Amino acid sequence: MSNKNRIDSCESCTQKWRSFSYLSKDELNYINQNRYEAIFKTGEIILKQGSPSSNALFLASGLAKVYFEGLNGKNLIMSLAKPGRMIIGPGVYVNSRHAYTASAILPVQACFVHFDVFRHLIRTNGAFAESFIQEISANSLRIHNRLVNLTQKKMPGRMAETILYLSNDIFNSDEFDMILSRNELGEMSNMAKECVVRIIKEFEGSGILVSHGSRIKIHDKEKLNTISERS
């Protein structure tokens, strides 16, 4: 793995985090001088739950899953991370440990910035600090809503929510290649793989979607939304 950065600068990066728009050229250069890149193959661990947390992570390309490692090898996928998103947990301010694991679903080009750099910018740039707090708060709210839905919705509602998430937030399309295995869909919907297969077949039988191999095409999004909201 090469130690040379492939991205010329934070200022010119096409996938830079939105909060960087509040930084001056000098501040962006400060980040650029204190970052490093790494390439991860599909399936490789990027961050490990419980390991020391000293860097903020950004994806320049690829896709990663962010999940909690539970008991007896049971995982719970909370989200998928696309380029331009910051991946950081509350541990940087609590116990300096990662609260979850992130691994590559597709090959990932990642950029790491030591959190001491962010501490300095948060203390010296009010607009950036407010944007950072908004990001952390929005992420906490997403996790809260996910946990509520996973515990209160029935299985069809949880599966409908997962498919809608992939359609609306990840692929921005009603037709996409299912990059998650049936087991991973179960980890994202809090159900067994066998239940995932059964419910997808039920959705197909109801004309809600069509599944050909790894390809998913949603035919009745309104009905899928209704199942997600009411089941």
C-alpha positions in Angstrom: 0.0 0.0 0.0 1.4 3.4 -1.1 2.0 6.1 1.5 1.7 8.8 -1.1 -1.5 10.8 -1.0 -3.5 10.7 -4.3 -5.6 13.8 -3.7 -3.7 17.0 -4.5 -5.4 19.1 -1.8 -8.4 19.4 0.4 -9.4 22.6 -1.4 -9.5 20.8 -4.8 -11.1 17.5 -3.6 -14.4 16.9 -5.3 -15.6 14.8 -2.3 -14.7 17.1 0.5 -16.9 17.3 3.6 -19.6 20.0 3.4 -18.4 21.6 6.7 -15.0 22.4 5.0 -16.8 25.2 3.2 -16.6 27.2 6.4 -12.8 27.0 6.4 -10.3 29.5 4.9 -7.6 28.5 2.4 -5.1 28.6 5.2 -7.3 26.3 7.4 -7.8 23.9 4.5 -4.1 23.8 3.9 -3.6 23.1 7.6 -5.8 20.0 7.3 -4.1 19.0 4.0 -0.7 19.0 5.8 -2.0 16.8 8.6 -3.9 14.1 6.7 -3.0 10.7 5.1 -4.8 8.4 2.7 -5.2 4.6 2.6 -6.8 2.2 0.2 -9.0 -0.6 1.4 -10.2 -3.7 -0.5 -13.7 -5.0 -0.4 -14.3 -6.6 3.0 -11.3 -5.0 4.8 -11.8 -3.3 8.1 -11.3 0.5 8.1 -12.2 1.2 11.7 -12.5 -1.4 14.5 -15.0 -1.1 17.3 -13.1 -0.7 20.6 -9.8 0.4 19.0 -8.2 3.8 19.8 -10.0 6.7 18.2 -7.7 9.5 17.2 -8.7 10.3 13.6 -11.7 11.5 11.7 -12.3 9.4 8.6 -13.6 10.6 5.2 -14.3 8.5 2.1 -13.0 9.9 -1.2 -14.4 7.0 -3.1 -16.1 3.7 -2.6 -18.7 2.6 0.0 -18.5 1.3 3.6 -20.9 -0.2 6.1 -20.9 1.2 9.6 -22.1 -1.3 12.2 -22.1 -2.3 15.9 -20.5 -5.6 16.7 -22.8 -7.4 19.2 -22.7 -10.6 21.2 -22.1 -14.0 19.6 -20.9 -12.5 16.3 -24.2 -10.7 15.6 -23.8 -7.4 13.9 -26.2 -4.5 13.5 -25.6 -2.3 10.4 -26.5 1.3 11.2 -25.7 3.0 7.9 -23.7 2.9 4.7 -21.1 5.6 4.2 -20.7 7.3 0.9 -17.9 9.7 -0.3 -18.0 13.1 1.3 -19.2 11.9 4.7 -17.3 12.2 8.0 -17.2 9.0 10.0 -16.5 9.7 13.6 -18.0 8.5 16.9 -18.7 10.0 20.3 -15.7 8.2 21.6 -13.3 10.9 20.6 -14.7 13.1 23.4 -15.6 10.3 25.8 -13.1 7.4 26.0 -11.0 7.8 22.8 -12.4 4.5 21.4 -14.3 3.7 18.3 -17.9 3.0 19.1 -18.5 0.9 16.0 -16.7 -0.8 13.1 -16.5 0.4 9.5 -15.6 -2.0 6.6 -15.4 -1.6 2.9 -18.4 -2.9 0.8 -16.7 -1.6 -2.4 -13.0 -0.6 -2.7 -12.5 2.5 -0.6 -10.1 5.4 -0.8 -10.1 6.9 2.7 -8.6 10.0 4.1 -7.7 10.3 7.8 -7.3 13.5 9.7 -6.0 13.5 13.3 -8.7 14.8 15.7 -6.3 17.3 17.3 -6.6 19.2 14.0 -10.3 19.4 14.4 -10.1 20.4 18.1 -8.0 23.4 17.0 -10.4 24.4 14.3 -13.4 24.0 16.5 -11.8 26.3 19.1 -10.8 29.0 16.5 -13.6 28.9 13.9 -17.1 29.3 15.3 -18.9 28.6 12.0 -17.0 25.4 11.5 -17.7 24.4 15.1 -21.4 24.9 14.7 -21.4 22.9 11.5 -19.5 20.1 13.2 -22.0 20.0 16.1 -24.9 19.9 13.6 -23.3 16.9 11.9 -22.7 15.0 15.1 -26.3 15.9 16.3 -27.8 14.8 13.0 -25.9 11.5 13.1 -27.0 10.9 16.7 -30.6 11.5 15.7 -30.4 9.1 12.8 -29.1 6.4 15.1 -31.8 7.1 17.6 -34.5 6.9 14.9 -33.0 3.7 13.5 -33.0 2.0 16.9 -36.6 3.0 17.6 -37.7 1.6 14.2 -35.8 -1.6 14.6 -37.4 -2.3 17.9 -40.9 -1.1 17.2 -41.6 -2.0 13.5 -42.6 -5.5 12.3 -40.3 -7.3 9.9 -42.0 -6.2 6.7 -41.8 -2.6 7.9 -38.1 -2.9 8.7 -37.3 -4.5 5.3 -39.3 -1.8 3.5 -37.4 0.8 5.4 -34.1 -0.8 4.4 -35.0 -1.0 0.7 -36.2 2.6 0.7 -32.9 3.7 2.4 -30.9 2.1 -0.3 -33.1 3.5 -3.0 -33.4 7.1 -1.7 -30.1 7.7 0.2 -27.5 5.5 -1.4 -28.4 4.9 -5.1 -30.9 7.7 -5.7 -32.8 5.3 -8.0 -35.7 2.9 -7.9 -33.5 0.3 -9.7 -30.1 -0.7 -8.4 -27.7 -3.6 -7.8 -28.1 -5.0 -4.4 -24.5 -4.8 -3.1 -25.5 -6.2 0.3 -25.8 -9.9 0.8 -29.0 -11.4 2.2 -27.1 -11.8 5.5 -26.2 -8.1 5.5 -29.7 -7.1 4.7 -30.7 -9.1 7.8 -28.0 -7.2 9.8 -29.5 -3.9 8.6 -33.1 -4.9 9.3 -32.5 -6.9 12.5 -33.8 -10.2 11.3 -32.5 -13.6 10.2 -31.4 -14.2 6.6 -34.2 -16.6 6.0 -36.8 -13.9 7.0 -35.1 -11.5 4.5 -35.5 -14.0 1.7 -39.2 -14.7 2.6 -40.2 -11.0 2.9 -38.5 -10.1 -0.4 -40.5 -12.9 -2.1 -43.7 -11.6 -0.5 -42.9 -8.1 -1.8 -42.4 -9.6 -5.3 -45.6 -11.5 -5.0 -47.5 -8.3 -4.2 -46.0 -6.5 -7.2 -44.0 -4.1 -5.0 -40.7 -5.0 -6.5 -38.8 -7.3 -8.8 -35.6 -9.1 -8.0 -33.4 -10.6 -10.7 -30.2 -11.9 -9.1 -28.6 -8.9 -7.4 -30.8 -6.4 -9.3 -33.7 -4.8 -7.5 -36.4 -2.7 -9.3 -39.1 -1.0 -7.2 -42.5 -1.0 -9.0 -44.8 0.4 -6.2 -42.8 2.9 -4.0 -46.0 4.3 -2.5 -47.0 0.9 -1.2 -43.4 0.3 0.1 -43.6 3.6 1.9 -46.9 2.7 3.5 -45.5 -0.6 4.7 -42.5 1.1 6.2 -44.6 3.7 8.0 -47.5 1.5 9.2 -46.0 -2.0 9.8 
